[in-house]
Amino acid sequence: MYSLLVIDDEQYAVDGVTQAIDWASEGITSVYGANSAEEAREILEQHPIHVIVCDIEMAEESGLDFLKWLREEGHTAKLIFLTAYARFEYAKESVALGAAEYLIKPVDHAVLRETVADALESWKEEAKRQSQLRDYETICAKLSKEELKKLLDPFQDQPELIPEPLSNNLILRVKEYIDQNIEGDLNRETIAGQVFLNASYLSRLFRKETGEKLSDYIVRVRMEHAKELLAQTGEKVTFIAQRLGYSNDSYFIKTFRSSVGMTPHEYRKRSRKKEREEIGDAGTLP
């Protein structure tokens, strides 16, 4: 049901791990051996692997380099390093890269068996957690406003405990609401009311999940919409400012210049010049 891959450039070392231990008793029914990182990659392409036991010092490619590749490719297998040298820098880097364990050769078979069993249990727990997260994300994306409110009720006193998939769904709903209501008066209280949260908490949650202030996001979306209106319509700047919720023209112009790097009039002039040049280019014979 589960599988183990052993990587070592010495065949006797591979045989010692694959053949000398009763892996079936740990639920590992498929055991593979490889004498190089390249051979290991071929096995990974053909079979799902759950735990890997890998030598660090190999002739063509080190185990550390192999682990970097493993993580870059998104493989979730737990990796246990074996090494003949107790080097601190090896141990430090292996931990930084997410190795499950670091064992010194020669390793007792009972210890290796227990270490692999622990790594497999860790893999099972993570796989279960990821499956639950995916299921939760699916549920959150089908939720009606009434269902969302009911789901959020238990977290009203401790909103910081809202599960990540639900937080992601809330942020998505907030962004959709802002995009759909960008023309007009947008404020934190109105937006927070759409997802049944306190306005100050929503601001903290938005920044935590996106890395951007809610107010900055609103301004950025407004300025993008302003650019479209300036380029595609002949509406006066005053009217565009009002459409976007700015009662003060001067403040709108100042905000636009700070965000875009030029005034609304300059942006409109440049956009029309660019449009004329594109039309001219299109009408030029090759």
C-alpha positions in Angstrom: 0.0 0.0 0.0 2.9 2.3 0.8 6.3 2.5 -0.9 10.0 3.0 0.0 12.8 4.2 -2.2 16.5 3.6 -1.2 19.2 5.6 -2.9 22.9 4.9 -2.6 25.7 4.6 -5.1 26.9 1.4 -3.4 24.7 -1.5 -4.3 25.5 -3.4 -1.2 24.2 -0.5 0.9 20.9 -0.5 -1.1 20.6 -4.2 -0.6 21.2 -3.9 3.1 18.2 -1.6 3.5 15.8 -3.1 1.0 16.4 -6.8 1.8 17.4 -7.0 5.4 14.3 -5.5 6.9 10.7 -6.8 6.9 9.1 -3.6 5.4 5.8 -5.3 4.8 5.2 -5.5 8.5 5.2 -1.6 8.5 2.6 -1.5 5.7 5.3 -0.9 3.0 4.6 -3.3 0.2 6.7 -1.8 -2.6 10.5 -1.2 -2.1 12.7 0.2 -4.8 16.5 0.8 -5.0 18.5 3.3 -7.0 22.3 3.8 -7.4 22.0 7.5 -8.4 19.8 10.5 -8.1 19.1 10.2 -11.9 17.9 6.6 -11.5 15.8 7.7 -8.5 14.1 10.4 -10.6 13.1 7.7 -13.2 11.5 5.7 -10.4 9.6 8.7 -9.0 8.2 9.3 -12.5 6.8 5.8 -12.6 5.8 5.1 -9.1 4.3 7.0 -6.1 6.9 7.1 -3.3 6.1 7.8 0.3 9.4 7.5 2.1 13.0 7.8 0.8 16.2 6.7 2.4 19.1 8.5 0.7 22.9 8.6 1.1 24.2 12.2 1.3 27.6 11.5 -0.3 27.1 10.2 -3.8 29.5 10.5 -6.7 27.4 12.2 -9.4 24.9 14.2 -7.3 24.7 14.7 -3.5 21.7 13.7 -1.5 21.2 17.4 -0.5 21.0 18.4 -4.2 18.5 15.6 -4.8 16.3 16.8 -1.9 16.3 20.3 -3.3 15.1 19.0 -6.6 12.5 16.8 -4.8 11.0 19.8 -3.1 11.2 22.1 -6.2 9.2 19.5 -8.1 6.5 19.3 -5.4 7.1 15.7 -4.3 5.8 15.1 -0.8 7.8 12.0 0.1 9.5 12.1 3.5 13.3 11.8 3.1 15.7 10.2 5.6 19.4 10.9 5.1 22.2 8.3 5.8 25.8 9.5 6.0 29.1 8.1 7.1 30.2 11.5 8.4 28.8 13.4 11.4 29.2 16.8 9.8 27.3 19.7 11.4 26.9 21.5 8.1 25.2 18.4 6.6 22.8 18.1 9.5 22.0 21.8 9.4 21.3 22.0 5.7 19.3 18.7 5.7 17.0 20.2 8.4 16.7 23.4 6.5 15.6 21.5 3.4 13.0 19.6 5.3 14.6 16.2 5.7 12.7 13.9 8.1 15.8 12.5 9.8 19.6 12.4 9.7 21.2 9.1 10.6 24.9 8.1 10.9 26.2 4.9 9.2 26.3 2.2 10.1 22.8 2.4 11.4 21.1 -0.3 13.4 18.3 -2.0 11.4 15.8 -1.6 14.3 16.5 2.2 14.4 16.2 2.6 10.7 12.9 0.6 10.7 11.5 2.7 13.4 12.6 6.0 11.7 11.0 5.0 8.4 7.8 4.0 10.3 7.7 7.4 12.0 8.3 9.2 8.6 5.5 7.2 7.0 3.1 8.2 9.8 4.1 11.8 9.4 3.4 11.5 5.6 0.0 10.0 6.4 -1.0 12.8 8.7 0.0 15.5 6.3 -1.8 13.7 3.4 -4.9 13.5 5.6 -4.7 17.2 6.5 -4.3 18.2 2.9 -7.3 16.2 1.9 -9.4 17.8 4.7 -8.2 21.2 3.5 -9.2 20.5 -0.1 -12.6 19.3 1.1 -13.1 22.4 3.2 -12.1 24.7 0.4 -14.7 23.0 -1.8 -17.4 23.4 0.8 -16.5 27.1 1.4 -16.7 27.8 -2.4 -20.4 26.5 -2.5 -21.5 28.4 0.5 -24.4 30.9 0.3 -24.3 34.1 2.5 -26.6 32.4 5.0 -24.4 29.3 5.2 -21.3 31.5 5.5 -22.8 33.4 8.4 -23.7 30.2 10.2 -20.2 28.8 9.6 -18.6 32.0 11.0 -20.7 32.2 14.2 -18.5 30.0 16.3 -15.5 32.2 15.5 -17.0 35.6 16.4 -15.2 35.7 19.8 -11.9 34.3 18.4 -11.8 35.2 14.7 -8.0 34.5 14.6 -9.0 30.8 14.7 -10.9 30.9 11.4 -9.4 28.0 9.3 -7.2 29.1 6.4 -9.5 27.8 3.6 -12.4 29.8 5.1 -10.1 32.9 5.4 -9.2 32.5 1.7 -12.8 32.3 0.8 -13.6 35.4 2.8 -10.8 37.4 1.1 -12.1 36.2 -2.3 -15.6 37.4 -1.5 -14.3 40.7 -0.3 -12.3 41.3 -3.5 -15.3 40.3 -5.6 -17.5 42.7 -3.7 -15.0 45.6 -4.1 -14.6 44.9 -7.9 -18.4 44.8 -8.4 -19.0 48.0 -6.3 -15.9 50.0 -7.2 -18.1 52.9 -8.4 -19.5 54.5 -5.3 -18.8 54.8 -1.6 -16.8 51.8 -0.3 -15.9 51.7 3.4 -14.6 49.0 5.8 -17.9 48.6 7.6 -20.0 48.0 4.5 -17.4 45.5 3.1 -17.0 43.7 6.5 -20.8 43.4 6.7 -20.7 41.3 3.5 -18.7 38.6 5.2 -20.2 39.0 8.7 -16.9 40.2 10.4 -15.9 43.1 12.5 -14.4 45.9 10.3 -11.1 46.1 12.2 -10.6 42.3 12.2 -11.3 42.2 8.5 -8.6 44.7 7.9 -6.1 42.6 9.9 -7.2 39.5 8.1 -6.9 41.0 4.7 -3.4 42.2 5.3 -2.4 38.9 6.8 -3.7 36.9 3.8 -2.7 39.3 1.0 0.2 41.3 2.4 -1.6 44.4 1.4 -3.8 46.9 3.4 -7.5 46.7 2.6 -7.5 50.5 2.0 -4.5 50.2 -0.3 -6.3 47.5 -2.3 -9.4 49.6 -2.7 -7.3 52.6 -3.9 -5.4 50.3 -6.4 -8.6 48.9 -7.9 -10.1 52.4 -8.1 -7.1 53.8 -9.9 -7.2 50.9 -12.4 -10.8 51.6 -13.1 -10.1 55.3 -13.4 -7.4 54.5 -16.0 -10.0 52.6 -18.0 -12.5 55.4 -17.9 -9.9 58.0 -18.8 -8.7 55.9 -21.8 -12.1 54.7 -23.1 -14.5 57.6 -22.4 -14.6 61.3 -22.8 -16.1 61.9 -19.3 -14.7 64.8 -17.3 -12.2 64.1 -14.6 -14.7 65.6 -12.1 -17.4 63.1 -13.1 -14.9 60.1 -13.0 -13.8 61.2 -9.5 -17.4 61.3 -8.3 -18.2 57.9 -9.9 -15.3 56.4 -7.9 -16.5 57.9 -4.6 -14.2 61.0 -4.5 -16.2 64.1 -3.6 -13.0 66.2 -3.8 -11.4 66.5 -7.3 -8.1 67.6 -5.9 -7.8 64.6 -3.6 -8.6 62.3 -6.5 -6.0 63.9 -8.8 -3.4 63.7 -6.0 -4.2 60.0 -5.3 -4.1 59.2 -9.1 -0.7 61.0 -9.5 0.7 59.2 -6.5 -0.4 55.8 -7.8 0.1 56.2 -11.6 2.9 58.7 -11.7 1.0 61.4 -13.7 -2.2 63.4 -13.5 -5.5 62.1 -15.0 -5.2 64.6 -17.8 -1.7 63.5 -18.7 -2.7 59.9 -18.6 -5.7 60.5 -20.9 -3.5 62.5 -23.3 -0.8 59.7 -23.4 -3.4 57.0 -23.9 -5.0 58.8 -26.8 -1.6 59.4 -28.4 -0.7 55.8 -28.1 -4.1 54.8 -29.6 -3.5 57.1 -32.6 0.0 55.6 -33.1 -1.4 52.1 -33.0 -4.1 53.0 -35.5 -1.5 54.6 -37.8 0.8 51.5 -37.5 -2.1 49.2 -38.4 -2.8 51.3 -41.5 0.8 51.3 -42.7 1.5 48.9 -45.6 4.4 46.5 -45.1 
